[in-house]
Every structure is written in structure tokens, then in C-alpha cells.
């Protein structure tokens, strides 16, 4: 019996694809800003310091988006292979409520603790 029998597979794929699209869009916006495609650094040194400090935050946001994209892509591969919804550690089904909250979850609540 496939793990995806207890979840609506087309719905979960749609949800994962939507999340993936949002993350790609976020990553593009961050890259756009970090590469200063709209405007260069300010000529004012104090303003430059603030802009560079903001860049550090944006870099962290971009890194988090890339990490989550990798998780989403892995979840989509699990959907394709029929292993979506099974805990990586114990092999038991992950609760549908957990998957609804965190669709890229790889562990059941017990193993995640």
C-alpha cells in the first residue's frame, strides 16, 4: 500500500508546486536586489552601510528559500515514487495534519521530536 493513499495526491502535488513557485519568486526578488539591478549602492557612506547590512539579511532569506526549495523538490520526488507521507526514520505514515501543515515533512511527529 502506497503512503499517498491517505493523502489527496493531486492536491498535495498542486500545493507543493504552488509553494515551489512562491519560493522561486522570492529567490528571484532577493537575487534581483542583491545584484543591484534597479540601482547601485548609495553614494552616501552611512546609507551604504545600511544597504550592506540589509544585504546580509536578504542573503539569509535567499539561503532559506533555496533550502526550502530543495525540501519541496525532494517531496515532489517522493510523491512520484509513491513514498510521500512515509516517515524517513520509522517508515510509518506521517499524520495528514502534519503534512497539511508542513507538506515537505520527512518525519512523523514522534521521530521529529
C-alpha contacts under 8 A as a table, 3 or more apart, distances in Angstrom:
res1	aa1	res2	aa2	distance
1	X	5	X	7.40
2	X	5	X	5.72
2	X	82	X	5.68
2	X	83	X	6.74
3	X	6	X	6.50
3	X	7	X	7.88
3	X	82	X	6.38
3	X	83	X	5.70
3	X	84	X	5.81
3	X	85	X	5.29
3	X	86	X	5.76
3	X	93	X	6.37
4	X	7	X	5.26
4	X	8	X	7.17
4	X	9	X	6.09
4	X	79	X	7.17
4	X	82	X	6.22
4	X	83	X	7.04
4	X	84	X	5.77
4	X	85	X	6.15
5	X	8	X	7.30
5	X	9	X	7.65
6	X	96	X	7.35
7	X	12	X	7.41
7	X	85	X	7.85
7	X	96	X	6.66
8	X	11	X	5.29
8	X	12	X	6.10
9	X	12	X	5.11
9	X	13	X	6.07
9	X	79	X	7.30
10	X	13	X	5.16
10	X	14	X	6.12
11	X	14	X	5.05
11	X	15	X	6.13
12	X	15	X	4.94
12	X	16	X	6.02
12	X	103	X	7.34
13	X	16	X	5.10
13	X	17	X	6.02
13	X	76	X	6.76
13	X	79	X	7.30
14	X	17	X	5.11
14	X	18	X	6.11
15	X	18	X	5.07
15	X	19	X	6.21
15	X	103	X	7.94
16	X	19	X	5.10
16	X	20	X	6.04
16	X	72	X	6.30
16	X	75	X	7.76
16	X	76	X	7.03
16	X	103	X	6.95
16	X	104	X	7.72
17	X	20	X	4.91
17	X	21	X	6.16
18	X	21	X	5.07
18	X	22	X	6.33
19	X	22	X	5.12
19	X	23	X	6.20
19	X	72	X	7.69
20	X	23	X	5.16
20	X	24	X	6.14
20	X	69	X	6.12
20	X	72	X	6.46
20	X	73	X	7.85
21	X	24	X	5.13
21	X	25	X	6.16
22	X	25	X	5.12
22	X	26	X	6.18
23	X	26	X	4.97
23	X	27	X	6.06
23	X	65	X	5.69
23	X	66	X	7.69
23	X	68	X	7.67
23	X	69	X	6.54
24	X	27	X	5.04
24	X	28	X	6.15
24	X	65	X	7.66
24	X	69	X	7.63
25	X	28	X	5.10
25	X	29	X	6.27
26	X	29	X	5.16
26	X	30	X	6.23
26	X	62	X	7.46
26	X	65	X	7.17
27	X	30	X	5.15
27	X	31	X	6.11
27	X	62	X	5.40
27	X	65	X	6.22
27	X	66	X	7.26
28	X	31	X	5.05
28	X	32	X	5.95
29	X	32	X	4.99
29	X	33	X	6.23
30	X	33	X	5.18
30	X	34	X	6.04
30	X	58	X	6.12
30	X	59	X	7.38
30	X	61	X	7.62
30	X	62	X	6.05
31	X	34	X	5.06
31	X	35	X	5.99
31	X	62	X	7.57
32	X	35	X	5.46
32	X	36	X	6.33
32	X	37	X	5.75
32	X	38	X	7.83
33	X	36	X	5.02
33	X	37	X	6.43
33	X	38	X	7.33
34	X	37	X	7.90
34	X	55	X	6.35
34	X	58	X	7.45
34	X	59	X	7.71
36	X	39	X	5.36
36	X	40	X	5.52
36	X	41	X	7.55
37	X	40	X	7.54
41	X	48	X	6.00
41	X	51	X	7.22
42	X	45	X	7.32
42	X	47	X	6.14
42	X	48	X	5.51
43	X	47	X	7.71
43	X	48	X	7.15
44	X	47	X	5.27
44	X	48	X	6.12
45	X	48	X	4.86
45	X	49	X	6.25
46	X	49	X	5.19
46	X	50	X	6.62
47	X	50	X	5.14
47	X	51	X	6.18
48	X	51	X	4.95
48	X	52	X	6.05
49	X	52	X	5.22
49	X	53	X	6.13
50	X	53	X	5.03
50	X	54	X	6.15
51	X	54	X	5.02
51	X	55	X	6.22
52	X	55	X	4.87
52	X	56	X	6.63
53	X	56	X	5.34
53	X	57	X	6.92
54	X	57	X	5.20
54	X	58	X	6.25
55	X	58	X	4.92
55	X	59	X	5.96
56	X	59	X	5.08
56	X	60	X	6.39
57	X	60	X	5.16
57	X	61	X	6.33
58	X	61	X	4.95
58	X	62	X	6.11
59	X	62	X	5.03
59	X	63	X	6.13
60	X	63	X	5.04
60	X	64	X	6.16
61	X	64	X	5.15
61	X	65	X	6.19
62	X	65	X	5.04
62	X	66	X	6.24
63	X	66	X	5.13
63	X	67	X	6.24
64	X	67	X	5.10
64	X	68	X	6.16
65	X	68	X	5.14
65	X	69	X	6.04
66	X	69	X	4.97
66	X	70	X	6.33
67	X	70	X	5.20
67	X	71	X	6.52
68	X	71	X	4.96
68	X	72	X	6.19
69	X	72	X	5.02
69	X	73	X	6.08
70	X	73	X	5.11
70	X	74	X	6.17
71	X	74	X	5.10
71	X	75	X	6.19
71	X	104	X	6.00
72	X	75	X	4.99
72	X	76	X	6.23
72	X	104	X	5.60
73	X	76	X	5.08
73	X	77	X	6.33
74	X	77	X	5.05
74	X	78	X	6.30
74	X	104	X	7.74
75	X	78	X	4.96
75	X	79	X	6.27
75	X	84	X	6.61
75	X	103	X	7.67
75	X	104	X	5.26
75	X	105	X	7.78
75	X	106	X	7.99
76	X	79	X	4.99
76	X	80	X	6.30
76	X	84	X	7.93
77	X	80	X	5.02
77	X	81	X	6.16
78	X	81	X	5.04
78	X	82	X	5.95
78	X	83	X	4.82
78	X	84	X	4.52
79	X	82	X	5.21
79	X	83	X	6.11
79	X	84	X	4.70
80	X	83	X	7.72
80	X	84	X	7.96
81	X	84	X	7.51
83	X	86	X	5.92
85	X	93	X	5.60
85	X	94	X	5.18
85	X	95	X	7.85
85	X	99	X	7.29
85	X	105	X	7.81
85	X	106	X	7.36
86	X	91	X	5.42
86	X	92	X	5.50
86	X	93	X	4.46
86	X	94	X	5.58
86	X	106	X	7.13
86	X	107	X	7.42
86	X	108	X	7.75
87	X	90	X	5.64
87	X	91	X	4.65
87	X	92	X	5.41
87	X	93	X	5.98
87	X	94	X	5.82
87	X	106	X	5.53
87	X	107	X	4.37
87	X	108	X	5.31
87	X	111	X	7.87
88	X	91	X	5.76
88	X	106	X	5.62
88	X	107	X	5.62
89	X	107	X	6.54
89	X	111	X	6.69
90	X	111	X	7.32
92	X	108	X	7.47
93	X	108	X	7.10
94	X	98	X	6.84
94	X	99	X	6.91
94	X	106	X	7.99
94	X	107	X	6.71
94	X	108	X	4.60
94	X	109	X	7.38
95	X	98	X	5.29
95	X	99	X	6.47
95	X	108	X	6.78
95	X	109	X	7.78
96	X	99	X	5.00
96	X	100	X	6.00
97	X	100	X	4.95
97	X	101	X	6.25
98	X	101	X	5.11
98	X	102	X	5.85
98	X	103	X	7.43
98	X	105	X	7.53
98	X	108	X	7.74
98	X	109	X	7.52
99	X	102	X	4.91
99	X	103	X	4.34
99	X	104	X	7.06
99	X	105	X	6.28
100	X	103	X	5.61
102	X	105	X	5.47
105	X	108	X	7.66
107	X	110	X	7.86
107	X	111	X	5.83
107	X	112	X	5.61
108	X	111	X	5.45
108	X	112	X	6.04
109	X	112	X	5.05
109	X	113	X	6.48
110	X	113	X	5.61
